[in-house]
Amino acid sequence: TNVAVVDNNFAPSKITVVRGTTIVWANQGSASHTVTAEDGSFDSTTLSRGGTFSHTFTEPGIFPYYCQFHGGPHGEAMSGTVIVTDKPAP
């Protein structure tokens, strides 16, 4: 599953996946960005243009994240949310 990192947003900014899914974030913008979980469970460090970061979600839950350069915790500016379920929606 892919999420585009573009200048000042994640596309899509909210995504629902099944436990065990790996998400790949790809920086398609011109600026550097990060993909940083609010709870510290994952962090891409700096992604330059063309850079990618992947994380496999092994537990169900709601995982908000943000760019350290252009966003902040609690949905501030450049941020997103991964919702992880135990099983696919019917």
PDB file of N, CA, C and O in Angstrom:
ATOM      1  N   THR A   1       0.855  -1.170   0.000  1.00  0.00           N
ATOM      2  CA  THR A   1       0.000   0.000   0.000  1.00  0.00           C
ATOM      3  C   THR A   1       0.895   1.224   0.000  1.00  0.00           C
ATOM      4  O   THR A   1       1.879   1.279   0.738  1.00  0.00           O
ATOM      5  N   ASN A   2       0.558   2.214  -0.830  1.00  0.00           N
ATOM      6  CA  ASN A   2       1.405   3.398  -0.987  1.00  0.00           C
ATOM      7  C   ASN A   2       0.713   4.671  -0.532  1.00  0.00           C
ATOM      8  O   ASN A   2      -0.497   4.834  -0.687  1.00  0.00           O
ATOM      9  N   VAL A   3       1.509   5.569   0.033  1.00  0.00           N
ATOM     10  CA  VAL A   3       1.065   6.917   0.380  1.00  0.00           C
ATOM     11  C   VAL A   3       2.065   7.880  -0.246  1.00  0.00           C
ATOM     12  O   VAL A   3       3.271   7.740  -0.041  1.00  0.00           O
ATOM     13  N   ALA A   4       1.577   8.851  -1.003  1.00  0.00           N
ATOM     14  CA  ALA A   4       2.447   9.860  -1.608  1.00  0.00           C
ATOM     15  C   ALA A   4       2.738  10.956  -0.594  1.00  0.00           C
ATOM     16  O   ALA A   4       1.843  11.431   0.105  1.00  0.00           O
ATOM     17  N   VAL A   5       3.993  11.342  -0.528  1.00  0.00           N
ATOM     18  CA  VAL A   5       4.406  12.481   0.290  1.00  0.00           C
ATOM     19  C   VAL A   5       4.666  13.598  -0.709  1.00  0.00           C
ATOM     20  O   VAL A   5       5.655  13.579  -1.442  1.00  0.00           O
ATOM     21  N   VAL A   6       3.775  14.557  -0.726  1.00  0.00           N
ATOM     22  CA  VAL A   6       3.912  15.672  -1.661  1.00  0.00           C
ATOM     23  C   VAL A   6       4.076  16.937  -0.852  1.00  0.00           C
ATOM     24  O   VAL A   6       3.966  16.911   0.374  1.00  0.00           O
ATOM     25  N   ASP A   7       4.335  18.037  -1.516  1.00  0.00           N
ATOM     26  CA  ASP A   7       4.618  19.250  -0.764  1.00  0.00           C
ATOM     27  C   ASP A   7       3.458  19.630   0.148  1.00  0.00           C
ATOM     28  O   ASP A   7       2.392  20.059  -0.292  1.00  0.00           O
ATOM     29  N   ASN A   8       3.718  19.452   1.428  1.00  0.00           N
ATOM     30  CA  ASN A   8       2.844  19.822   2.529  1.00  0.00           C
ATOM     31  C   ASN A   8       1.590  18.991   2.713  1.00  0.00           C
ATOM     32  O   ASN A   8       0.640  19.454   3.343  1.00  0.00           O
ATOM     33  N   ASN A   9       1.556  17.756   2.173  1.00  0.00           N
ATOM     34  CA  ASN A   9       0.485  16.835   2.540  1.00  0.00           C
ATOM     35  C   ASN A   9       0.846  15.395   2.207  1.00  0.00           C
ATOM     36  O   ASN A   9       1.756  15.113   1.429  1.00  0.00           O
ATOM     37  N   PHE A  10       0.095  14.504   2.828  1.00  0.00           N
ATOM     38  CA  PHE A  10       0.193  13.078   2.548  1.00  0.00           C
ATOM     39  C   PHE A  10      -1.055  12.707   1.749  1.00  0.00           C
ATOM     40  O   PHE A  10      -2.151  13.166   2.073  1.00  0.00           O
ATOM     41  N   ALA A  11      -0.907  11.891   0.724  1.00  0.00           N
ATOM     42  CA  ALA A  11      -2.054  11.527  -0.108  1.00  0.00           C
ATOM     43  C   ALA A  11      -2.124  10.015  -0.271  1.00  0.00           C
ATOM     44  O   ALA A  11      -1.275   9.433  -0.945  1.00  0.00           O
ATOM     45  N   PRO A  12      -3.122   9.363   0.333  1.00  0.00           N
ATOM     46  CA  PRO A  12      -4.186   9.944   1.155  1.00  0.00           C
ATOM     47  C   PRO A  12      -3.685  10.259   2.559  1.00  0.00           C
ATOM     48  O   PRO A  12      -2.707   9.677   3.029  1.00  0.00           O
ATOM     49  N   SER A  13      -4.364  11.183   3.217  1.00  0.00           N
ATOM     50  CA  SER A  13      -3.943  11.559   4.572  1.00  0.00           C
ATOM     51  C   SER A  13      -4.493  10.587   5.614  1.00  0.00           C
ATOM     52  O   SER A  13      -3.968  10.505   6.724  1.00  0.00           O
ATOM     53  N   LYS A  14      -5.545   9.855   5.262  1.00  0.00           N
ATOM     54  CA  LYS A  14      -6.123   8.866   6.168  1.00  0.00           C
ATOM     55  C   LYS A  14      -6.288   7.573   5.380  1.00  0.00           C
ATOM     56  O   LYS A  14      -6.862   7.566   4.292  1.00  0.00           O
ATOM     57  N   ILE A  15      -5.777   6.476   5.943  1.00  0.00           N
ATOM     58  CA  ILE A  15      -5.823   5.195   5.244  1.00  0.00           C
ATOM     59  C   ILE A  15      -6.147   4.090   6.236  1.00  0.00           C
ATOM     60  O   ILE A  15      -5.662   4.094   7.367  1.00  0.00           O
ATOM     61  N   THR A  16      -6.968   3.146   5.805  1.00  0.00           N
ATOM     62  CA  THR A  16      -7.312   1.989   6.627  1.00  0.00           C
ATOM     63  C   THR A  16      -6.724   0.739   5.977  1.00  0.00           C
ATOM     64  O   THR A  16      -6.921   0.492   4.787  1.00  0.00           O
ATOM     65  N   VAL A  17      -6.000  -0.042   6.773  1.00  0.00           N
ATOM     66  CA  VAL A  17      -5.353  -1.260   6.283  1.00  0.00           C
ATOM     67  C   VAL A  17      -5.604  -2.400   7.264  1.00  0.00           C
ATOM     68  O   VAL A  17      -6.023  -2.180   8.400  1.00  0.00           O
ATOM     69  N   VAL A  18      -5.343  -3.610   6.807  1.00  0.00           N
ATOM     70  CA  VAL A  18      -5.453  -4.798   7.648  1.00  0.00           C
ATOM     71  C   VAL A  18      -4.103  -5.059   8.315  1.00  0.00           C
ATOM     72  O   VAL A  18      -3.046  -4.820   7.731  1.00  0.00           O
ATOM     73  N   ARG A  19      -4.161  -5.550   9.540  1.00  0.00           N
ATOM     74  CA  ARG A  19      -2.929  -5.891  10.263  1.00  0.00           C
ATOM     75  C   ARG A  19      -2.025  -6.737   9.377  1.00  0.00           C
ATOM     76  O   ARG A  19      -2.489  -7.652   8.697  1.00  0.00           O
ATOM     77  N   GLY A  20      -0.720  -6.423   9.389  1.00  0.00           N
ATOM     78  CA  GLY A  20       0.256  -7.121   8.559  1.00  0.00           C
ATOM     79  C   GLY A  20       0.588  -6.394   7.268  1.00  0.00           C
ATOM     80  O   GLY A  20       1.485  -6.806   6.532  1.00  0.00           O
ATOM     81  N   THR A  21      -0.132  -5.312   6.989  1.00  0.00           N
ATOM     82  CA  THR A  21       0.101  -4.526   5.769  1.00  0.00           C
ATOM     83  C   THR A  21       1.343  -3.663   5.925  1.00  0.00           C
ATOM     84  O   THR A  21       1.580  -3.084   6.985  1.00  0.00           O
ATOM     85  N   THR A  22       2.132  -3.581   4.864  1.00  0.00           N
ATOM     86  CA  THR A  22       3.270  -2.666   4.805  1.00  0.00           C
ATOM     87  C   THR A  22       2.852  -1.458   3.982  1.00  0.00           C
ATOM     88  O   THR A  22       2.363  -1.595   2.861  1.00  0.00           O
ATOM     89  N   ILE A  23       3.048  -0.288   4.543  1.00  0.00           N
ATOM     90  CA  ILE A  23       2.798   0.960   3.820  1.00  0.00           C
ATOM     91  C   ILE A  23       4.136   1.533   3.399  1.00  0.00           C
ATOM     92  O   ILE A  23       5.087   1.557   4.181  1.00  0.00           O
ATOM     93  N   VAL A  24       4.206   1.994   2.159  1.00  0.00           N
ATOM     94  CA  VAL A  24       5.395   2.654   1.635  1.00  0.00           C
ATOM     95  C   VAL A  24       5.028   4.110   1.362  1.00  0.00           C
ATOM     96  O   VAL A  24       4.129   4.400   0.572  1.00  0.00           O
ATOM     97  N   TRP A  25       5.734   5.012   2.024  1.00  0.00           N
ATOM     98  CA  TRP A  25       5.583   6.440   1.770  1.00  0.00           C
ATOM     99  C   TRP A  25       6.681   6.844   0.791  1.00  0.00           C
ATOM    100  O   TRP A  25       7.846   6.504   0.998  1.00  0.00           O
ATOM    101  N   ALA A  26       6.329   7.559  -0.265  1.00  0.00           N
ATOM    102  CA  ALA A  26       7.296   7.989  -1.275  1.00  0.00           C
ATOM    103  C   ALA A  26       7.233   9.503  -1.418  1.00  0.00           C
ATOM    104  O   ALA A  26       6.178  10.071  -1.699  1.00  0.00           O
ATOM    105  N   ASN A  27       8.384  10.150  -1.221  1.00  0.00           N
ATOM    106  CA  ASN A  27       8.428  11.612  -1.337  1.00  0.00           C
ATOM    107  C   ASN A  27       8.441  12.019  -2.809  1.00  0.00           C
ATOM    108  O   ASN A  27       9.444  11.864  -3.506  1.00  0.00           O
ATOM    109  N   GLN A  28       7.317  12.537  -3.257  1.00  0.00           N
ATOM    110  CA  GLN A  28       7.170  12.984  -4.635  1.00  0.00           C
ATOM    111  C   GLN A  28       7.221  14.509  -4.741  1.00  0.00           C
ATOM    112  O   GLN A  28       7.057  15.061  -5.828  1.00  0.00           O
ATOM    113  N   GLY A  29       7.446  15.180  -3.631  1.00  0.00           N
ATOM    114  CA  GLY A  29       7.512  16.630  -3.618  1.00  0.00           C
ATOM    115  C   GLY A  29       8.939  17.122  -3.775  1.00  0.00           C
ATOM    116  O   GLY A  29       9.877  16.330  -3.869  1.00  0.00           O
ATOM    117  N   SER A  30       9.091  18.418  -3.802  1.00  0.00           N
ATOM    118  CA  SER A  30      10.428  18.993  -3.976  1.00  0.00           C
ATOM    119  C   SER A  30      11.138  19.235  -2.639  1.00  0.00           C
ATOM    120  O   SER A  30      12.364  19.332  -2.597  1.00  0.00           O
ATOM    121  N   ALA A  31      10.370  19.332  -1.550  1.00  0.00           N
ATOM    122  CA  ALA A  31      10.952  19.587  -0.227  1.00  0.00           C
ATOM    123  C   ALA A  31      11.236  18.271   0.500  1.00  0.00           C
ATOM    124  O   ALA A  31      10.669  17.230   0.166  1.00  0.00           O
ATOM    125  N   SER A  32      12.111  18.331   1.484  1.00  0.00           N
ATOM    126  CA  SER A  32      12.362  17.173   2.354  1.00  0.00           C
ATOM    127  C   SER A  32      11.242  17.065   3.378  1.00  0.00           C
ATOM    128  O   SER A  32      10.675  18.074   3.796  1.00  0.00           O
ATOM    129  N   HIS A  33      10.926  15.834   3.783  1.00  0.00           N
ATOM    130  CA  HIS A  33       9.849  15.574   4.739  1.00  0.00           C
ATOM    131  C   HIS A  33      10.248  14.430   5.655  1.00  0.00           C
ATOM    132  O   HIS A  33      11.249  13.754   5.417  1.00  0.00           O
ATOM    133  N   THR A  34       9.457  14.213   6.710  1.00  0.00           N
ATOM    134  CA  THR A  34       9.583  13.018   7.537  1.00  0.00           C
ATOM    135  C   THR A  34       8.205  12.369   7.650  1.00  0.00           C
ATOM    136  O   THR A  34       7.179  12.994   7.382  1.00  0.00           O
ATOM    137  N   VAL A  35       8.210  11.118   8.046  1.00  0.00           N
ATOM    138  CA  VAL A  35       6.996  10.379   8.396  1.00  0.00           C
ATOM    139  C   VAL A  35       7.240   9.913   9.823  1.00  0.00           C
ATOM    140  O   VAL A  35       7.949   8.933  10.050  1.00  0.00           O
ATOM    141  N   THR A  36       6.649  10.621  10.787  1.00  0.00           N
ATOM    142  CA  THR A  36       6.965  10.423  12.197  1.00  0.00           C
ATOM    143  C   THR A  36       5.697  10.100  12.990  1.00  0.00           C
ATOM    144  O   THR A  36       4.776  10.914  13.046  1.00  0.00           O
ATOM    145  N   ALA A  37       5.650   8.930  13.594  1.00  0.00           N
ATOM    146  CA  ALA A  37       4.488   8.536  14.400  1.00  0.00           C
ATOM    147  C   ALA A  37       4.428   9.353  15.676  1.00  0.00           C
ATOM    148  O   ALA A  37       5.452   9.602  16.311  1.00  0.00           O
ATOM    149  N   GLU A  38       3.223   9.770  16.049  1.00  0.00           N
ATOM    150  CA  GLU A  38       3.047  10.516  17.300  1.00  0.00           C
ATOM    151  C   GLU A  38       3.492   9.705  18.503  1.00  0.00           C
ATOM    152  O   GLU A  38       4.015  10.264  19.466  1.00  0.00           O
ATOM    153  N   ASP A  39       3.289   8.374  18.460  1.00  0.00           N
ATOM    154  CA  ASP A  39       3.652   7.535  19.603  1.00  0.00           C
ATOM    155  C   ASP A  39       5.095   7.032  19.549  1.00  0.00           C
ATOM    156  O   ASP A  39       5.511   6.261  20.414  1.00  0.00           O
ATOM    157  N   GLY A  40       5.867   7.462  18.535  1.00  0.00           N
ATOM    158  CA  GLY A  40       7.264   7.071  18.418  1.00  0.00           C
ATOM    159  C   GLY A  40       7.489   5.684  17.842  1.00  0.00           C
ATOM    160  O   GLY A  40       8.625   5.210  17.821  1.00  0.00           O
ATOM    161  N   SER A  41       6.434   5.016  17.371  1.00  0.00           N
ATOM    162  CA  SER A  41       6.577   3.644  16.885  1.00  0.00           C
ATOM    163  C   SER A  41       7.266   3.541  15.530  1.00  0.00           C
ATOM    164  O   SER A  41       7.758   2.469  15.179  1.00  0.00           O
ATOM    165  N   PHE A  42       7.314   4.621  14.762  1.00  0.00           N
ATOM    166  CA  PHE A  42       8.066   4.637  13.507  1.00  0.00           C
ATOM    167  C   PHE A  42       8.494   6.061  13.185  1.00  0.00           C
ATOM    168  O   PHE A  42       7.844   7.028  13.582  1.00  0.00           O
ATOM    169  N   ASP A  43       9.604   6.170  12.457  1.00  0.00           N
ATOM    170  CA  ASP A  43      10.133   7.473  12.041  1.00  0.00           C
ATOM    171  C   ASP A  43      11.043   7.258  10.843  1.00  0.00           C
ATOM    172  O   ASP A  43      11.974   6.455  10.888  1.00  0.00           O
ATOM    173  N   SER A  44      10.762   7.975   9.791  1.00  0.00           N
ATOM    174  CA  SER A  44      11.519   7.799   8.553  1.00  0.00           C
ATOM    175  C   SER A  44      12.867   8.494   8.567  1.00  0.00           C
ATOM    176  O   SER A  44      13.704   8.198   7.714  1.00  0.00           O
ATOM    177  N   THR A  45      13.109   9.389   9.483  1.00  0.00           N
ATOM    178  CA  THR A  45      14.163  10.400   9.388  1.00  0.00           C
ATOM    179  C   THR A  45      13.884  11.210   8.118  1.00  0.00           C
ATOM    180  O   THR A  45      12.784  11.115   7.573  1.00  0.00           O
ATOM    181  N   THR A  46      14.824  11.988   7.641  1.00  0.00           N
ATOM    182  CA  THR A  46      14.577  12.902   6.521  1.00  0.00           C
ATOM    183  C   THR A  46      14.492  12.156   5.189  1.00  0.00           C
ATOM    184  O   THR A  46      15.381  11.386   4.826  1.00  0.00           O
ATOM    185  N   LEU A  47      13.388  12.412   4.471  1.00  0.00           N
ATOM    186  CA  LEU A  47      13.200  11.853   3.133  1.00  0.00           C
ATOM    187  C   LEU A  47      13.373  12.971   2.112  1.00  0.00           C
ATOM    188  O   LEU A  47      12.555  13.889   2.049  1.00  0.00           O
ATOM    189  N   SER A  48      14.420  12.896   1.325  1.00  0.00           N
ATOM    190  CA  SER A  48      14.604  13.852   0.232  1.00  0.00           C
ATOM    191  C   SER A  48      13.709  13.440  -0.930  1.00  0.00           C
ATOM    192  O   SER A  48      13.121  12.359  -0.911  1.00  0.00           O
ATOM    193  N   ARG A  49      13.605  14.294  -1.934  1.00  0.00           N
ATOM    194  CA  ARG A  49      12.803  13.988  -3.131  1.00  0.00           C
ATOM    195  C   ARG A  49      13.218  12.618  -3.676  1.00  0.00           C
ATOM    196  O   ARG A  49      14.405  12.346  -3.858  1.00  0.00           O
ATOM    197  N   GLY A  50      12.223  11.757  -3.935  1.00  0.00           N
ATOM    198  CA  GLY A  50      12.485  10.421  -4.445  1.00  0.00           C
ATOM    199  C   GLY A  50      12.728   9.377  -3.363  1.00  0.00           C
ATOM    200  O   GLY A  50      12.778   8.183  -3.658  1.00  0.00           O
ATOM    201  N   GLY A  51      12.880   9.806  -2.125  1.00  0.00           N
ATOM    202  CA  GLY A  51      13.131   8.875  -1.031  1.00  0.00           C
ATOM    203  C   GLY A  51      11.871   8.128  -0.616  1.00  0.00           C
ATOM    204  O   GLY A  51      10.759   8.624  -0.794  1.00  0.00           O
ATOM    205  N   THR A  52      12.052   6.936  -0.064  1.00  0.00           N
ATOM    206  CA  THR A  52      10.920   6.145   0.412  1.00  0.00           C
ATOM    207  C   THR A  52      11.173   5.659   1.832  1.00  0.00           C
ATOM    208  O   THR A  52      12.308   5.587   2.303  1.00  0.00           O
ATOM    209  N   PHE A  53      10.079   5.333   2.486  1.00  0.00           N
ATOM    210  CA  PHE A  53      10.116   4.767   3.837  1.00  0.00           C
ATOM    211  C   PHE A  53       8.979   3.767   3.935  1.00  0.00           C
ATOM    212  O   PHE A  53       7.875   4.038   3.463  1.00  0.00           O
ATOM    213  N   SER A  54       9.233   2.612   4.542  1.00  0.00           N
ATOM    214  CA  SER A  54       8.166   1.627   4.710  1.00  0.00           C
ATOM    215  C   SER A  54       8.069   1.191   6.166  1.00  0.00           C
ATOM    216  O   SER A  54       9.047   1.192   6.913  1.00  0.00           O
ATOM    217  N   HIS A  55       6.847   0.820   6.535  1.00  0.00           N
ATOM    218  CA  HIS A  55       6.595   0.325   7.889  1.00  0.00           C
ATOM    219  C   HIS A  55       5.482  -0.707   7.805  1.00  0.00           C
ATOM    220  O   HIS A  55       4.474  -0.490   7.131  1.00  0.00           O
ATOM    221  N   THR A  56       5.666  -1.834   8.493  1.00  0.00           N
ATOM    222  CA  THR A  56       4.656  -2.885   8.553  1.00  0.00           C
ATOM    223  C   THR A  56       3.891  -2.748   9.864  1.00  0.00           C
ATOM    224  O   THR A  56       4.482  -2.693  10.942  1.00  0.00           O
ATOM    225  N   PHE A  57       2.579  -2.693   9.752  1.00  0.00           N
ATOM    226  CA  PHE A  57       1.714  -2.528  10.920  1.00  0.00           C
ATOM    227  C   PHE A  57       1.267  -3.901  11.409  1.00  0.00           C
ATOM    228  O   PHE A  57       0.484  -4.582  10.747  1.00  0.00           O
ATOM    229  N   THR A  58       1.774  -4.302  12.581  1.00  0.00           N
ATOM    230  CA  THR A  58       1.532  -5.652  13.097  1.00  0.00           C
ATOM    231  C   THR A  58       0.441  -5.702  14.160  1.00  0.00           C
ATOM    232  O   THR A  58       0.014  -6.788  14.552  1.00  0.00           O
ATOM    233  N   GLU A  59      -0.009  -4.567  14.624  1.00  0.00           N
ATOM    234  CA  GLU A  59      -1.046  -4.519  15.659  1.00  0.00           C
ATOM    235  C   GLU A  59      -2.181  -3.603  15.209  1.00  0.00           C
ATOM    236  O   GLU A  59      -1.934  -2.589  14.556  1.00  0.00           O
ATOM    237  N   PRO A  60      -3.435  -3.952  15.557  1.00  0.00           N
ATOM    238  CA  PRO A  60      -4.537  -3.060  15.231  1.00  0.00           C
ATOM    239  C   PRO A  60      -4.475  -1.793  16.079  1.00  0.00           C
ATOM    240  O   PRO A  60      -3.941  -1.801  17.188  1.00  0.00           O
ATOM    241  N   GLY A  61      -5.019  -0.721  15.550  1.00  0.00           N
ATOM    242  CA  GLY A  61      -5.054   0.541  16.286  1.00  0.00           C
ATOM    243  C   GLY A  61      -5.120   1.719  15.345  1.00  0.00           C
ATOM    244  O   GLY A  61      -5.258   1.569  14.131  1.00  0.00           O
ATOM    245  N   ILE A  62      -5.017   2.886  15.931  1.00  0.00           N
ATOM    246  CA  ILE A  62      -5.021   4.144  15.180  1.00  0.00           C
ATOM    247  C   ILE A  62      -3.660   4.787  15.392  1.00  0.00           C
ATOM    248  O   ILE A  62      -3.237   5.016  16.525  1.00  0.00           O
ATOM    249  N   PHE A  63      -2.974   5.079  14.279  1.00  0.00           N
ATOM    250  CA  PHE A  63      -1.609   5.577  14.336  1.00  0.00           C
ATOM    251  C   PHE A  63      -1.490   6.921  13.623  1.00  0.00           C
ATOM    252  O   PHE A  63      -1.265   6.965  12.413  1.00  0.00           O
ATOM    253  N   PRO A  64      -1.640   8.020  14.370  1.00  0.00           N
ATOM    254  CA  PRO A  64      -1.446   9.337  13.766  1.00  0.00           C
ATOM    255  C   PRO A  64       0.049   9.593  13.544  1.00  0.00           C
ATOM    256  O   PRO A  64       0.892   9.146  14.322  1.00  0.00           O
ATOM    257  N   TYR A  65       0.355  10.321  12.469  1.00  0.00           N
ATOM    258  CA  TYR A  65       1.747  10.647  12.159  1.00  0.00           C
ATOM    259  C   TYR A  65       1.808  12.033  11.524  1.00  0.00           C
ATOM    260  O   TYR A  65       0.778  12.607  11.171  1.00  0.00           O
ATOM    261  N   TYR A  66       3.016  12.567  11.381  1.00  0.00           N
ATOM    262  CA  TYR A  66       3.177  13.917  10.853  1.00  0.00           C
ATOM    263  C   TYR A  66       4.573  14.103  10.275  1.00  0.00           C
ATOM    264  O   TYR A  66       5.458  13.272  10.480  1.00  0.00           O
ATOM    265  N   CYS A  67       4.760  15.201   9.552  1.00  0.00           N
ATOM    266  CA  CYS A  67       6.074  15.617   9.071  1.00  0.00           C
ATOM    267  C   CYS A  67       6.659  16.567  10.108  1.00  0.00           C
ATOM    268  O   CYS A  67       6.014  17.542  10.493  1.00  0.00           O
ATOM    269  N   GLN A  68       7.874  16.288  10.559  1.00  0.00           N
ATOM    270  CA  GLN A  68       8.501  17.129  11.582  1.00  0.00           C
ATOM    271  C   GLN A  68       8.815  18.532  11.068  1.00  0.00           C
ATOM    272  O   GLN A  68       8.934  19.465  11.863  1.00  0.00           O
ATOM    273  N   PHE A  69       8.951  18.696   9.759  1.00  0.00           N
ATOM    274  CA  PHE A  69       9.274  20.005   9.193  1.00  0.00           C
ATOM    275  C   PHE A  69       8.032  20.852   8.911  1.00  0.00           C
ATOM    276  O   PHE A  69       8.074  22.075   9.043  1.00  0.00           O
ATOM    277  N   HIS A  70       6.926  20.208   8.522  1.00  0.00           N
ATOM    278  CA  HIS A  70       5.767  20.947   8.024  1.00  0.00           C
ATOM    279  C   HIS A  70       4.468  20.634   8.765  1.00  0.00           C
ATOM    280  O   HIS A  70       3.398  21.082   8.354  1.00  0.00           O
ATOM    281  N   GLY A  71       4.553  19.879   9.840  1.00  0.00           N
ATOM    282  CA  GLY A  71       3.352  19.518  10.589  1.00  0.00           C
ATOM    283  C   GLY A  71       3.658  19.377  12.057  1.00  0.00           C
ATOM    284  O   GLY A  71       4.678  19.862  12.547  1.00  0.00           O
ATOM    285  N   GLY A  72       2.774  18.716  12.745  1.00  0.00           N
ATOM    286  CA  GLY A  72       2.967  18.499  14.166  1.00  0.00           C
ATOM    287  C   GLY A  72       1.955  17.495  14.682  1.00  0.00           C
ATOM    288  O   GLY A  72       1.038  17.102  13.960  1.00  0.00           O
ATOM    289  N   PRO A  73       2.120  17.079  15.934  1.00  0.00           N
ATOM    290  CA  PRO A  73       1.199  16.106  16.508  1.00  0.00           C
ATOM    291  C   PRO A  73      -0.227  16.653  16.598  1.00  0.00           C
ATOM    292  O   PRO A  73      -0.457  17.860  16.524  1.00  0.00           O
ATOM    293  N   HIS A  74      -1.158  15.741  16.757  1.00  0.00           N
ATOM    294  CA  HIS A  74      -2.580  16.067  16.941  1.00  0.00           C
ATOM    295  C   HIS A  74      -3.211  16.678  15.686  1.00  0.00           C
ATOM    296  O   HIS A  74      -4.107  17.516  15.783  1.00  0.00           O
ATOM    297  N   GLY A  75      -2.738  16.251  14.500  1.00  0.00           N
ATOM    298  CA  GLY A  75      -3.353  16.694  13.261  1.00  0.00           C
ATOM    299  C   GLY A  75      -2.944  18.073  12.783  1.00  0.00           C
ATOM    300  O   GLY A  75      -3.615  18.657  11.932  1.00  0.00           O
ATOM    301  N   GLU A  76      -1.871  18.592  13.309  1.00  0.00           N
ATOM    302  CA  GLU A  76      -1.414  19.929  12.930  1.00  0.00           C
ATOM    303  C   GLU A  76      -0.762  19.905  11.544  1.00  0.00           C
ATOM    304  O   GLU A  76       0.169  19.136  11.304  1.00  0.00           O
ATOM    305  N   ALA A  77      -1.251  20.742  10.645  1.00  0.00           N
ATOM    306  CA  ALA A  77      -0.697  20.936   9.300  1.00  0.00           C
ATOM    307  C   ALA A  77      -0.453  19.609   8.576  1.00  0.00           C
ATOM    308  O   ALA A  77      -1.397  18.845   8.376  1.00  0.00           O
ATOM    309  N   MET A  78       0.784  19.320   8.180  1.00  0.00           N
ATOM    310  CA  MET A  78       1.080  18.120   7.390  1.00  0.00           C
ATOM    311  C   MET A  78       1.071  16.895   8.291  1.00  0.00           C
ATOM    312  O   MET A  78       2.058  16.587   8.958  1.00  0.00           O
ATOM    313  N   SER A  79      -0.071  16.196   8.297  1.00  0.00           N
ATOM    314  CA  SER A  79      -0.229  15.037   9.166  1.00  0.00           C
ATOM    315  C   SER A  79      -1.133  14.012   8.495  1.00  0.00           C
ATOM    316  O   SER A  79      -1.805  14.308   7.507  1.00  0.00           O
ATOM    317  N   GLY A  80      -1.138  12.806   9.044  1.00  0.00           N
ATOM    318  CA  GLY A  80      -1.973  11.743   8.511  1.00  0.00           C
ATOM    319  C   GLY A  80      -2.301  10.739   9.587  1.00  0.00           C
ATOM    320  O   GLY A  80      -1.829  10.835  10.720  1.00  0.00           O
ATOM    321  N   THR A  81      -3.131   9.759   9.211  1.00  0.00           N
ATOM    322  CA  THR A  81      -3.547   8.722  10.148  1.00  0.00           C
ATOM    323  C   THR A  81      -3.610   7.386   9.432  1.00  0.00           C
ATOM    324  O   THR A  81      -4.137   7.286   8.324  1.00  0.00           O
ATOM    325  N   VAL A  82      -3.062   6.354  10.079  1.00  0.00           N
ATOM    326  CA  VAL A  82      -3.207   4.980   9.614  1.00  0.00           C
ATOM    327  C   VAL A  82      -4.115   4.275  10.613  1.00  0.00           C
ATOM    328  O   VAL A  82      -3.858   4.280  11.817  1.00  0.00           O
ATOM    329  N   ILE A  83      -5.188   3.665  10.091  1.00  0.00           N
ATOM    330  CA  ILE A  83      -6.095   2.875  10.916  1.00  0.00           C
ATOM    331  C   ILE A  83      -5.868   1.418  10.550  1.00  0.00           C
ATOM    332  O   ILE A  83      -6.024   1.030   9.392  1.00  0.00           O
ATOM    333  N   VAL A  84      -5.499   0.607  11.547  1.00  0.00           N
ATOM    334  CA  VAL A  84      -5.183  -0.799  11.312  1.00  0.00           C
ATOM    335  C   VAL A  84      -6.273  -1.653  11.947  1.00  0.00           C
ATOM    336  O   VAL A  84      -6.559  -1.534  13.139  1.00  0.00           O
ATOM    337  N   THR A  85      -6.879  -2.519  11.128  1.00  0.00           N
ATOM    338  CA  THR A  85      -7.951  -3.407  11.605  1.00  0.00           C
ATOM    339  C   THR A  85      -7.440  -4.847  11.647  1.00  0.00           C
ATOM    340  O   THR A  85      -6.395  -5.174  11.085  1.00  0.00           O
ATOM    341  N   ASP A  86      -8.212  -5.700  12.333  1.00  0.00           N
ATOM    342  CA  ASP A  86      -7.875  -7.118  12.400  1.00  0.00           C
ATOM    343  C   ASP A  86      -8.240  -7.860  11.132  1.00  0.00           C
ATOM    344  O   ASP A  86      -7.588  -8.844  10.783  1.00  0.00           O
ATOM    345  N   LYS A  87      -9.274  -7.407  10.434  1.00  0.00           N
ATOM    346  CA  LYS A  87      -9.713  -8.100   9.229  1.00  0.00           C
ATOM    347  C   LYS A  87     -10.299  -7.113   8.230  1.00  0.00           C
ATOM    348  O   LYS A  87     -10.722  -6.021   8.610  1.00  0.00           O
ATOM    349  N   PRO A  88     -10.327  -7.483   6.976  1.00  0.00           N
ATOM    350  CA  PRO A  88     -10.860  -6.576   5.962  1.00  0.00           C
ATOM    351  C   PRO A  88     -12.333  -6.263   6.163  1.00  0.00           C
ATOM    352  O   PRO A  88     -13.083  -7.065   6.720  1.00  0.00           O
ATOM    353  N   ALA A  89     -12.732  -5.097   5.707  1.00  0.00           N
ATOM    354  CA  ALA A  89     -14.145  -4.721   5.742  1.00  0.00           C
ATOM    355  C   ALA A  89     -14.918  -5.644   4.798  1.00  0.00           C
ATOM    356  O   ALA A  89     -14.380  -6.053   3.768  1.00  0.00           O
ATOM    357  N   PRO A  90     -16.181  -5.983   5.132  1.00  0.00           N
ATOM    358  CA  PRO A  90     -16.961  -6.883   4.267  1.00  0.00           C
ATOM    359  C   PRO A  90     -17.284  -6.241   2.915  1.00  0.00           C
ATOM    360  O   PRO A  90     -17.932  -6.865   2.075  1.00  0.00           O
TER     361      PRO A  90
END
